[in-house]
Amino acid sequence: MKQPTTLVTVLSLVTSLVGPACSKPTEQPAERSEPAGGPVGSGSQAPTGKVDVPAPAPALVPLDLSGLQKSWGKLTMLAPTTAKATLSKDGEILYVSAGDQFSIGCSTAEASDLELEKKMKLGATGSDKVREYVTDKPDLLVWQTEGGRFEFASFIQVAGQGYGCNSDAKAFTRAEIDLMIQSATSLKARS
């Protein structure tokens, strides 16, 4: 018996065709202008009666950190065109955010900090409790909470210094987390 085509089947096909093309970071000039159609995440579309297909991931461009104090000024990373970088008061934590869909924090770290993060998550309760680890590698953890949100923590070595980056504990989708991981793992020494 032939299976009827459902909306889920159609969306799965669209996601499989469009998803990989949207997930690769692209190198573009560091010029900061709004993408065509307005700022990322503006979401101001009138209902059309059509099925909403997720917007493609925003392009990642080099984010110049040279104006920041401490060792952060010697680094660069990819981030959405609308991203802003700020430092904590003591200059130890780099925050990179772009609207409500992109927010990460980075600081100096050791590889063992990722295992510590995992152990701390074991004590979480309620909607913060880990439902499952989607990725569990020595340099990257991605998990979904009982509340349905996705989070990540990563470790990267740059010029002999270890850095840990993680998402804020906000309601991020898997696609948003994947974009933040691309950004965090692009951290490198400025050439």
C-alpha positions in Angstrom: 0.0 0.0 0.0 1.4 3.4 -1.0 2.0 5.9 1.9 0.3 9.3 1.4 2.6 12.3 1.2 2.3 14.3 4.5 3.4 17.7 5.5 6.1 16.1 7.7 7.5 14.2 4.7 7.6 17.4 2.6 9.2 19.4 5.4 11.8 16.6 5.9 12.6 16.7 2.2 13.0 20.5 2.2 15.2 20.4 5.4 17.4 17.7 3.9 17.9 19.6 0.7 18.3 23.1 2.2 19.8 22.4 5.6 23.4 21.3 4.5 23.7 24.3 2.1 22.9 26.7 5.0 25.1 25.2 7.6 28.6 26.0 6.1 30.2 29.1 7.3 31.2 31.5 4.6 34.1 33.9 4.6 32.9 37.4 3.7 34.3 40.9 4.4 33.8 42.1 8.0 31.5 44.8 6.8 28.5 45.1 9.1 25.3 45.7 7.2 21.9 44.2 7.6 21.1 41.3 5.3 18.5 41.7 2.6 15.1 41.6 4.1 16.0 43.2 7.4 17.8 42.2 10.5 18.3 38.5 11.4 15.4 37.2 13.4 13.1 40.2 12.7 10.3 37.7 12.1 7.8 40.4 10.9 6.0 38.5 8.2 2.2 38.6 7.7 0.4 35.3 7.8 0.0 33.9 4.2 -1.7 30.6 4.9 1.4 28.8 3.6 3.6 26.5 5.6 6.4 28.4 7.4 9.8 27.1 6.3 12.6 28.0 8.7 14.7 30.9 7.4 18.2 29.9 6.3 20.9 30.4 8.9 22.5 33.8 8.8 25.9 34.1 7.1 28.9 34.0 9.4 31.5 36.7 8.8 34.8 37.6 10.6 34.2 39.4 13.8 37.0 41.8 14.6 38.0 41.6 18.3 41.1 43.9 17.9 39.5 46.7 20.0 39.0 44.5 23.0 41.4 44.4 26.0 43.5 41.5 27.3 44.3 38.6 25.0 40.9 38.9 23.2 42.2 41.6 20.9 44.6 39.1 19.4 41.8 36.8 18.3 39.1 36.7 15.7 36.1 34.5 15.1 33.1 34.1 12.7 29.8 35.4 13.8 26.5 36.6 12.3 26.7 40.0 10.6 24.7 41.7 13.4 26.8 40.2 16.2 28.2 42.4 18.9 31.2 41.5 21.1 31.5 42.7 24.7 33.6 41.8 27.7 32.7 41.1 31.3 33.8 43.9 33.8 37.0 42.0 34.6 37.7 41.3 30.9 37.9 37.6 31.5 34.7 36.6 29.6 33.9 37.4 26.0 30.2 37.7 25.1 29.1 37.5 21.5 25.4 38.0 20.8 23.1 38.7 17.8 19.5 39.2 18.8 17.6 36.4 20.7 18.9 33.6 18.4 22.6 33.8 19.1 24.4 34.3 22.4 27.7 32.7 23.6 30.2 33.3 26.2 33.9 32.3 26.0 36.7 32.3 28.5 40.1 30.8 29.1 39.7 27.2 30.0 41.3 23.7 30.3 40.1 20.6 28.5 39.0 19.1 31.8 36.5 21.9 32.3 34.2 20.2 29.7 34.1 17.1 31.9 33.3 19.3 34.9 30.5 20.9 32.9 29.0 17.5 32.2 29.2 16.5 35.9 27.5 19.8 36.9 24.7 19.1 34.5 24.0 15.8 36.3 22.7 17.8 39.3 20.3 19.9 37.3 16.6 19.5 38.0 13.3 20.3 36.4 13.4 21.8 32.9 17.2 22.3 33.2 17.8 18.6 33.6 19.6 16.9 30.7 17.2 14.8 28.6 20.0 13.5 26.3 23.5 14.3 25.1 23.2 14.8 21.4 27.0 15.1 21.0 29.5 13.9 23.6 33.1 14.4 22.5 36.2 15.4 24.5 36.0 18.9 22.9 32.2 19.4 22.4 29.1 18.7 24.4 25.6 19.3 23.0 22.5 18.4 25.0 18.8 18.8 25.1 17.1 19.7 28.4 13.9 18.3 29.7 12.5 21.8 28.9 13.2 21.1 25.2 16.0 23.7 24.7 19.4 22.9 23.3 22.7 24.0 24.9 26.4 23.4 24.1 29.9 23.7 25.7 33.1 23.5 23.7 36.8 23.6 24.1 39.3 24.9 21.6 43.1 25.4 21.7 44.4 28.7 20.1 48.1 29.4 20.0 48.8 27.3 23.1 45.9 28.8 25.1 42.7 26.8 25.9 39.3 28.5 25.5 35.9 27.3 26.5 32.7 28.6 24.8 29.1 27.8 25.7 25.6 28.9 25.0 23.5 31.0 27.4 20.8 29.0 29.1 18.1 30.4 26.8 15.6 28.6 24.6 17.7 27.8 21.6 16.8 25.4 18.8 19.2 22.8 17.5 19.9 24.9 14.3 20.7 28.0 16.5 23.1 25.9 18.6 24.8 24.5 15.5 25.4 28.0 14.3 26.9 29.0 17.6 29.1 26.0 17.6 30.4 27.0 14.1 31.2 30.4 15.5 32.8 29.2 18.8 35.0 26.7 17.0 36.2 29.3 14.5 38.0 31.2 17.3 41.6 31.7 16.1 44.6 34.0 16.3 44.3 37.2 14.2 46.6 37.2 11.3 
